[in-house]
Amino acid sequence: MTSTVPFTTSSPMWLEPATKPWLATYTPRPLGEEPLVARAADDWLRLAADAPAAPDAADLFIATVGQLDRLPSPLRRRARAAVADALPGPEGYAIVRDATGGIAVVGVDGAGALYGVLRLLILGPEAMLAGRDAATSAPELALRMLDHWDNLVAHPVMGTVERGYAGDSVFFEAGGLAPDVERIDDYALLLASIGVNAVCLNNVNVHATEATLLTDRLKLVQTIADILRRRHITTFIAVDFAAPITLGGLDTCDPLDPSVQQWWRETTERAYGAVPDLGGYVVKADSEGRPGPFNYGRDHADGANMLAEALAPHHGVVMWRCFVYDHRQDWRDRTLDRARAAYDHFMPLDGSFADNVLLQIKNGPLDFQVREPVSPLLLGLRHTRAALELQIAQEYTGHQWDTCFLPAAWREVLDLDVAGDGGTDLGQDLAGRSGSAIVAVAGVGRDWNWTGNTFSQANLYGYGRLAWDLHADIQTIAGEWAAASFVGDAHLHEALVCILLTSREAYENYTAPLGVGFMVTPGDHYGPNIDGYEYSPWGTYHFADRDGVGVDRTPAGSGYTEQYPAALAARYRSLDECPERLLLFFHHLRYDQVLPDSGVTLIQRIYDTHFQGVEQVRAMRHEWEAVRGQVPEPVRADIDRRWQAQEHNAVEWRDQVCTYFLRHSGHSDAAGRTIFP
């Protein structure tokens, strides 16, 4: 059902009506019979009910290009000119204004009209048009997706959301639908407002109950899909590769076995009978104990193509995750390197996958660390559709207790020069390759503010903005979020932006140094445990000893650097040219090695960054305390306690890391700061 009054049980986040005086100054007038046009008008009106009243409302016409003739004359002329000058692609829109202040939002299709209205709603006409009479926009990627790692029943360790830090699942409870169905509709409105057009409902680690979304619980998928569809959001489900055994009673899930292929064809046909516009399947196979084609001596193209064949008649796609590595690695063998795994497994198969298969590739080669290089698989594939996978859920970046503005990291990923020659960046490369996509692991739950930490809302907002516009500016994103979410003066908004833009560097400074990664508490991944994974089978080592630290991934070590295009490989293997923030990812260095960029020794750089990180947290907390009086309760108190927790966490990281390396290296801090022996 559509919520009658939106956000009665949750925060409206960036759709906060009180920050949008223009809501009541325009009366939406939908033209034509397109359902999404009507939905856009209805969403505007429902939010305007809580906005400050204004007299003499102007008209806001909402239409698709097929209804241009129904616009009043001045708006019609300007809309035609805008579309003729820069015809937006699918889901795109034009916004035009006439001399009297009337506005028209014209979508290339119904989705474009919806997105245009919601973008106008967030920014307001002055910011949207910026003194112009017209503005156009269209997404660079056709598929902009969120993966929910939600469970239907609570997992004994992970709960109802794996790696979730914001409460229970928005979608599920006790094996069925979550009781607050109107909140699902509110969630769809929030996602549509940032251009997200696809959602996978359930955890990629598909447990027994969740597997039945494909069969016995299809009605549940249908119910949620009906809600999401009203905002142009396509529903996907994660499926168990072993489903022919666990659900179908077969004795094999070999992708080349005809009985397995037939089971998937029939099961998929039934799924589309219930949800005709199902987007397809998300699959985690041969990864961290999940079954897959390797069990039968097959490769990942065999597995993905088998599912693709079942989906093809229904225009569905397979999102095949490339997070495949040996999680039973022998720490004694330094020739093994988990970072190599995705490229080694999938690059030889480039061109072997069906057209409706997308390889879903994490932004880095390890696992959503604070700092990683871009996965070489994203740069290498030329004959296979690719989806860049990011993580909004702050698994390794503070559990949505610590503030860490992730769009700052994603901006660096998308800006990477893919060949290392000053040419195309990754954003341009993805946009220019047919059928590419972007996906992020959602950080959303049933907490009142959706994301645990209110500042983490900016990560969800920022993902949507970057998914739509791969070259969006992160300072602009932060400013939009602050102004749209908080009633207050310029000092408040400037402070929030300052905090966001500082936070990622601060978090990086007080955690694992210079790209070496992990050093987190095993299992939950929050807080420091320097050697927590050092002798584990997970392949996440830092190799610290009395002389140095870091992983040699040059040709003298694992050879991982050679998976990159030649110019990037040369940069990463060179100590002089490798970015300092990635030095310990690519090199094992002595503590007394002088770093080319900072001009200090490695050990001193470790000490300096960790003390700096704590001071940055304190400075951010001070920024917050100067403006907190403008933020109402209970938001203010919740943010207060999270700053207290973050400062404690930062100090603990600093002290444990500095003491660890003092004990290993014997080198004291040149600045004479207190490091506990």
N, C-alpha and C positions, 0 to 999 in steps of 0.2 A: 504494500500500500504506500501511497505518497503521504508524507507527513503533512498534516494540516498546518501546524505551526512548526517550522523547522527549528531544530536545535533546542528542544525543550529539555533534553536530558544530556546535552553535551555542549561543548564550546563550538561556536561557529568559525573559530580560527580566523582566517583572512576574509571570511564573509561576514564579519561583525557589522551589523547594520548601523551601529552608532558611529562608525567612522565614515559613513557614506551619506552625506546630506543630499547627494544627487538622486538617491533612490526615490524620494518623494517629489522630486521636481520634474520627473518624467512619467508619463502614463504609457505603458507598453501597448502597442496596437499590432497584434499578429496579423499577417496577411497570408491567405491561402489555407490549405488543409494539411500541410506538413506537420506531423505530430511533434517533432522536435522544436518547431517554431512556436507552437502553442505551449510546449513545456518551458521554453525560455521565458516567455511572457509570464507564465504562472510563477516561475521561480523568482522573477523580479518582484512581482506583486507580493508574494508571501514574505520575502525579506523586507520589502518596503513597509509592511505593516508595523515593523518595530523601528522604523527610521524616523528621524525628526520630520514633522509635518512641514509642508511648504505650500504657499498659495500659487495659483496660476501655473499648474504643471504643463510642461511642453510635451509634444508627442515623441514617442520612441517607436518608430515603425520597425517591424521585424519581418524579414522575408527571405526567400531564396531568389536566385537570379531569375527563375522562371516567373516570378511575381513582380519584376521591376516595373512593369507598366502600371501597377496599382499604386505606386508611390506618388505623392504629390509632386507637381512639376519640378520645383527647384531641387528637391532631393533626388528625383528620378534622373535628372540630368547629371548631377554630381556622382550618383551611384554608377551610372553607365560609364562616365569618364574614368572613375576609379577602377572599375572592372576592366575597361579597355586598356588602361595604362599598365596595370599589373594584375593580370588575371590570377587570382589565387588558385592553388591546386585543390584537390579533394580535402574536405574539412576546413577549408580556408574561408575567409570573410573579408568584407570591406565595411568600414564605418564612415559615414559621411554626415556632415552637418550643414544646415542652410543658414541664411542670414538672420532668421528669426529664432534660432536656437534649436529647432527641430532636428532630430537625429534619426538616421536609418541604419540598421545593421542588416547587411545583405550577405547571406551565406551562399557559397557555391552549392551547398546541399544543406539539408536540415541540420546536420552536425555542425557545419560551419556557422549557421545562424545561432545555434546554442552556444558555441564557444565564443563567438563575437560578443553576444549579450553578456555572458558571464565575465569576460575580460573587461568589458566596459563597466560592469557592476563593481569589479574589484578596484579599478584605477580611477574611474570617473572620467567624464568627457574631457576635462582640461588636460589631465595627464595623458589620456589616451591619444588625443589629437594634437596636443602640444602646439597650438596655434595654427594648425593646418585645417583644411576643410575635409580631408579624407585620410584614412589610414587603412592599409591592407595587411593581412598576415595569413600564413598557412604553415602547417607543421612540416618539418624536414623529413620526418620518418613516419611511415604509415601506421606502425604498431608501437604504441607507447604503453607499457604494461607494468603492473605491480604483481609480484608473487607474494601471496600470503602463506606463511608457514604455520597455518592454523590446523589444529587437531579437533576432531569431532568430540572426542572424550579426552579428559586430562591425562597426559603422559605423566608417569610417576616422577620423572626428573624435569622435563621441559614444560609441563603444564599444558594449557590449551593453545598456547602459541609458542612454538620453538623459537628460541632466541628472541622472545618477546619481553618487553620492558614497560608495557603500558596497559596491563590488565588483560582480561580474558578476550577470547575471540569475538569480534564483531558479528561473525556469521553463525557460529555454532555454540551449542551447549548440550551436554549430556546425550550426545549422539543425534541430536536434532537441531532445529532452527533456534537461534538465539531469541530470547523472548521479546526484545525491543526491536521489532521489525521496522518501525519508523526510523530508527537510527541507521539502519542499512540504507534507507532512502536518503537520509542526510549525508551519509558517507558518499553515496553515488554523486550527490550534488557537489560535494567538496572536490571529488576527483575530476568531475567534468569541468569544474571551474579552472583547473590547471591543465586540462587537455589530456588526461589519462583516458585511454579508450579500451583497455583490456585489464582483466583481473583474473589471476589463478586463485581459486578459493582455498586450496588446502596445501598442506605441508608436502614438500618434495620427498621427504622421508615418509613414505606412505605406509601407515600401520594398518592393521587388519580392519578396523572399523572404517577408516578413511577410504580404504580400497573399494568399499561398497558404494561410494558415490557414483561409481561407474555402472552399478547394477541395482541393488536393492534400494539404494537411497537416491536414485535419479530424481525422484520427486523433489527432494531437497535442493538439488542443483537447479531444477526447473524453477522453483520458487524464487531463489536468489537471482537467477538469470533474468526473470521477469522484472525484478526491481531494477537491476543494473541497466537493462536494455533501455529503460525510459530515459537514461542519460547517455545513450550511445556507447555503452560499455559492454564489450564482449566478454563472455565467461569462458574460462579455461578450467580444466581440472588436472591435477597431478595424478598419474596412474602408476601402479606397481607393475614393473616389467614382468614379474612372476604371476600376474593375475590369472593367466590360463591355468596355473596350478592351484593357486589359493582360492580363486573364485569359480573356475571352470571345471575343476575336477580332472584336468589332464595330468599326465605324469612328466611333462616337459614344457618349457617355455622357449625352446630353441627357435629363433626367428626364421629359420629355413624349413621348419617342419610344417607341412601343409595343414595339419590339424590346428596348430597354433595360429597360423595365418587366417584360417577360416574362423576360429574363435574370435579373433580381433575384428574381422569384418562384420560378423553378426552382432557382436557386442557394440561396436561403434554405430552400426545402423540403428540399434535400439536407443542408444544415447541421443542420436540426432532426431529420432522420433519424438523424444521428450523435449529436447532443446535444439530446434532446427538451426539456430545460428551459433551453436557451440563453436568456440574458436579453435579448439583442438586439445592436445595433451601436452603436459610438461612432464619430462622424464629425467629422473636421476638413476643411472644404471652403472653397475660395476664401480661403485663409489662408496667408500666407508661402510662396506658390508652389504650394500644393496645388490640384489641379483642383476645380471645383465648378460649380454651376448658372449662375454669372455668365458662364462661358465660352459659354453658349448663349442669353444674354439672358433667363434665367429668374431667379426669386428663390429665397430659401432655403426658403420654404414649399413651392415646387415640388419642390425636392430632397429635403427631409425627408419630405414626404408620400408621395413615390414609394417610399422605403424603408419607411415606416410601413405602406403597403398590403401590401408583401411580407411584413412581419413579423406583421401583425394576425391572420391565421388561427392563428398559433402563440403568440399572447399575448406576443410580443416587443415591445420598445420601442426607439426611436431616441434616443440621447443625442447631440443635435446641438450642437456647440460654437459659441459666439458670438464666439470670438476671431477676428474678421474685420476687417481693416483694410488700408490701403494701405501696404505695406512698401517702396514706391518713392516716398516723399514727397519733395518739393522743400523743402529746409530754408530756402530763401529766402522761401517763402510762409507768413507767420505766420497767415493765415486758416485754414490746414489744422490740424487737431487730431486726432491719433490717439485721444485719449480719447473723442471723440464717436462713434467708428465703430460700436461694437456697438449703441448706442441708435438711431443713424440707420438702420442696416440692418434691425434686427429690430422696433423698436417699431411701425412702420407695418403690420407683419404680424400683430400681436397678434390672436388669434382665427382666424387662417388655418391653423393647424397642426392636424394630426390628433390625436386624443385620446391616441395612443400615441407622441407626440413630446414629449420634454423638451428645452427649451433649456438647455444647460449654460453657465452664465454665471460668469466669473471674479469673485472678490469685489470687485475694483477694475477701473477702466476701462482700465488700461494692461497691467501684466503682473507680478502677484505682487510688487510693490515692498514695501519695508520699511513704508512708510506710503502708503496711497491712500484716498480716500473710497470708500464703497460704490458699486458700479456703479449708475447710475440705472435701468438696464434691469431690475435685480432689483426695484426699487420701482415701476416703471411697468407691467410686464406684469400684466394682470388676467384674461386670457382664454386663457392658454397655460400649460401646465405648466412649471415652472422647477426647475432644479437649481443650487444654489450650489456653485461649484467653488473649492476651496482648494488650496494646494500644501504638502505636507509636505516634499518634496524641497527642500533649501535653496539653490535656484538663485541667488537674490539676497540670501540671508540667512546667508551664511557657509559654504556648501558642506559642511556637516556637519563642518567643522573648528571654526568659531566656534560657541559655544553661543548659541542664540537660541530662547527658549521661545515658539513660535508660537501656542499657545492663548491667550496674552495678546492677540495681535492679532486672533485669530478671535472672542474674547469681545467685543471692541469692534465688530466687524462685526455680530454677532448682536444686540448691544444697541442698534444704531442705531434711533432713533425714525423710522419709515418716512415719516411725514407731517410730522415736525418740529413736532408740536403737543402733545407730551407723552403720546401715546397708545400705539399698538401698536409693539413693536419688531420687528426683522426676524425674530428667532427665532419669535415668536408668529405673525407674518404667514405664514412658510413653513409652520409646523405647521397653520395654519388653512386653507391653500389645498390643495384636493384634489390629490393626486398629486405633490406637491413631493418633492424629493430633495436629498441632499448628497453631494458627490464630492470626493475629494482625490487629487492626484498623489502616488503613493507615493514614499517616500525609502528604499526597502529594497533590499538586495542581498545578495551571498553572503559579505560580511564576517562574521567569527565573531559579532559583536554585532548584525548585521543592518543597522545604521544608520550605520556609520562612527564618529561621535562617540557615546559611550555616552549623553551627555545628550540626543542627538537621539531616543533611544527615547521620551522623554517627549512628544515631538511626535506620534508615532504613537499612543501611549496616549491623549494628550489629544484627538486627533481622534476616536477611537472614543467617548470619553466625551461629547464635545460633540455628535457625530452622534446619539447615543442620547438625551441630555438637553440640549436646545439652550440651557438656562439653567444648566448646571453651573458651579460656582464654580472658578476656575482655581487658587486656593490649595489647595482640596481635591484637585483633580486632581494637582497637583504633590506633595502629601503622600502620596496613595495610591501614586503611582508610586515615590516614594523608599522608602517602607516595604515595598512589595511586591517591590522589585528588589534591595535591599541589606540584608545582614545587618549590624547595627550598632546603636549606641545612639541615644538621642534627639538627641545633638549632631550625629551624622552626618546623620540625616534632616532636621533643622532646617537644617543648612548646605546640603544639596542643594536644599531648597525655596527658601532665600534666594537661592541662585545662579540658579535658574530664574526666579524672580519679578523679579530684577534684569536678567536677560540681554537681554530684548527692548529695553528702554529704552536699555541700554548700547550695543547694536548700532546702534540708530537714531541715538544721539547721535554716534557716531564716523563714520557714513557720510553719505549725501547729506542736506543739511539741510532741515528743515521741509517735507517732502513733495515736494520738487522731483524726486526720483527719479533712478534710473540713476547716472551718474558712475562706472560700473564699467568694468572692462577688457572691451572688445568681444570677443564670441565666448564666452569661458568665464564671464564675469560675476562673477569673484572679484577683489577688490582694487580700489584706486582708479585711475581714469583719467578725470579730470574732464571733459575734452573728447572722450573716446573716441567718443561717439555724436553729438557736437554738430553735425557737418556731414554726417552719414550720412543715408540715405534711410529710416531706421527710425522717424522721428517721435518721438524721445525726447529733447527738447531742454530746456535750462535757460535759454538766452538771457542768460547772464552777460555784462556789459560793464563799462565803467569806472564806470557810475553805479548799476547794480543787477542783480538776478537774479530769475528766476521766470517763470512762464507766466501771461499774462493770459487767464483763461477766463471772465471776466465778459462782459456784453453788449458792452462796449467792445473785447473781444478776440474769442475764438472763440465766445463764447455758450454754452459747455458748461454753465455753471451753470444755464441755463434748462431743461435736461433733467430737473431735479429737481422734486419737488412744491414748491409755492409757498413754503412756510415754510422749507424747506431751501435753496431757491435764494436766498432773501433773506439767509439766514445766510451762505452761502458767498460771495455777491457783496460782502458788507459787510466791510471791513477790520476794523472793530471787533468783529464777531460771529464771524467765521471762526475756527475753532479754530487756535491758533498752530502746532500741528504740521502743519497743512495750508496755511499761508499761501502758501508758494511754489508749491504745486500750483495754487492759484486766482488768484494775484496776482503781477505783476511789481513788485517794490518797490525803492526806492532803499536804498542801504546805510545812509544816515543816518536812515531811517524808524524812529521809536520804536514798538516793538511794544506793543499794548494790554495784553497779559497780563503779560509779563515786565518791561515798563517800561524796556528797554534798546534800543539801536539794533539793526537787523538784523545789521549786521556783528559787533557785539559778541556777539549771540546765537549766531551761527555759531561764533565763537571759543570762547565759553563751553561750548557743548554738546560740541564736539570734545575739548576738554581734559577735560571731565567724563566723557566716554565712556571715555577711556583710564584714568582713575582708577577708574571702575566695574569695568573689566576687571581691574585690579590688585587691587581689593578682592575680587572674586569668586575670583580665583586664591588670594588669602590665605585666604578661607573654605575653599577646597578643601584647601590645604596643612595646615590645622589638623586635618583629619579624614581625610586620605588614608591614614593608617596603618591604618584599619579596612577598607580596600578591598584585596582580594587582587590579586596579579599574575595575568595581564598587564594587567588592566583599569586598575590604578593607573598603570602606566608609559604606557599609551596616553593616558589623560586628561592626564597630565603634559605630554606633548609637544604635545597640542592646546592646552593653556593657553599654552604657550610660543609656538605659532604664532599664536594669537588675539591675544596682547599685541603681537606684532610687526605683525600686520595692523592692529590698532587704531592703533598709533603711526604707521604708514605713512599710513593714512587721515587721521589728525589733521594730520600735517605737510603732506601734499599739499594738503588742502582749505584749511588756514589760509594756507599760502604762496600758493596760487592766488588767494584772495580778498584777501590783502594786496597782491599785485601788481596786481590789477584795481582795487581800491578806493582804495589809498593810505592806508587807515585802519589805524593800529596798534592793538594790543590794549591796552585801558584797564588791564588787570591787569598789564601788563608782562611777560608770559610769553614764552618764546623762540619766535619764529616766524621761520623761515629766509627771508631776503629773496630 
